[in-house]
Amino acid sequence: MSAPRTRERRDRTPEGHVRIRITVAYDGTAYVGWQLQPAGVSVQLRLEEALGKLFAPAPRVCSSSRTDTGVHALGMAVHFDVPLDQWRMTPAKLVLAANAWLPPDVRVMTAAVARDGFHARFDASGKQYRYTVWNHSAENPLLRTTAWHVPRTLDLAAMRAAAASLEGRHDFRAFTANTGYHRANTVRTLARCDIRRSGPQFTFVLEANGFLYKMCRGIVGTLVQVGHGKIPPDRILPMLESRDRCLAGMTAPAQGLVLWKVWYGRKRHDPRAVVATAEDDCG
C-alpha cells in the first residue's frame, strides 16, 4: 500500500504552483542523453538552464522518457512546476522565450498549462519510436547523424515476418541491454512493429506501452540481421521465450532512433497496462 501513496505525493502539483507541460524536440548527437549526468552535457541540462533564465529558481523538469546517448526526439513530453507569482506569460510566449535561450539542436515545440497532478512519465499510455536505416552501398551524407547506414541488401519480407512475431505482450528481456541492476518486470506490450520502405530508406515504427533499456535498438538490430539472412524469422519467438540477451541479435547504433510521440489517456493504449519504471525508455 505504501507505493501508491508515494506516487500520489510525487504526482501532486505543489501548492502555489502551476504545472506546465511542454513537448521538446532535439538532435541528440552532441549529448550524453536526455538525463542529467555527472559528466557530459545532457538535453535536460540545457533545457533547465534555459528555463532558469525565465524562472527562479530554475525548475527541475520531468520527462516521459530517458533517451540514451546520441538518440533523438521529436515528441519528448516534459512537465515542470512554476510558482504562480512567476507565471506571467502565455504558453505561446513560453515557447518563444525558452527557444531564445536554447541551443539550435534543442527546441520547445508546444506548451500548455497541465491539469493538476499531470505526470509526464507515469500518465503516459503509449509511446512511438521510429528508427531509420539507409540501405544503400553509399552512405547518405544528409542522414549521417540520423540513420544507420547498412550497405548490404535487406530482405524486407523476411524482416516483416519476424517483426510480426514481436507484436503483442511478451517478456522482452532478450532484447534489452544489461542495466547493472535487477528489473522486476520486463514484460511489455508491443502494439506495433512496422517496417516501411521508400527506396533505400527503411523506417521501423515501434509502438508500446513502455520500452526497456535499449529495447528498440535490440529489436531493430535483430531485424536487420534477419534481413541479412543471419537469423531466420521463425527464431524470434524462441528468442523471446529464452529471455537471454545472448540469443537475440545485435544492438543497432543510437543515431537512427527517434522518440516520435507520446500518448496520454486512451488515445493509443490502455494506461492500465503501462509499467512505468525508472529503467523505461532509454533507447
Secondary structure, DSSP 8 states (H G I E B T S, - for coil): -HHHHHHHHHHS--TTEEEEEEEEEE-GGGSS-SS--SSS--HHHHHHHHHHTTSSS----EES----TT-EEEEEEEEEEEEGGG--S-HHHHHHHHHHHS-TTEEEEEEEE--TT--TTTTEEEEEEEEEEE-SSS--GGGTTTSEE--S---HHHHHHHHHHH-EEEE-GGGS---SS--S--EEEEEEEEEEEETTEEEEEEEES---TTHHHHHHHHHHHHHTTSS-GGGHHHHHHHT-GGGS-----GGGEEEEEEEETTSSS-GGG----TT----
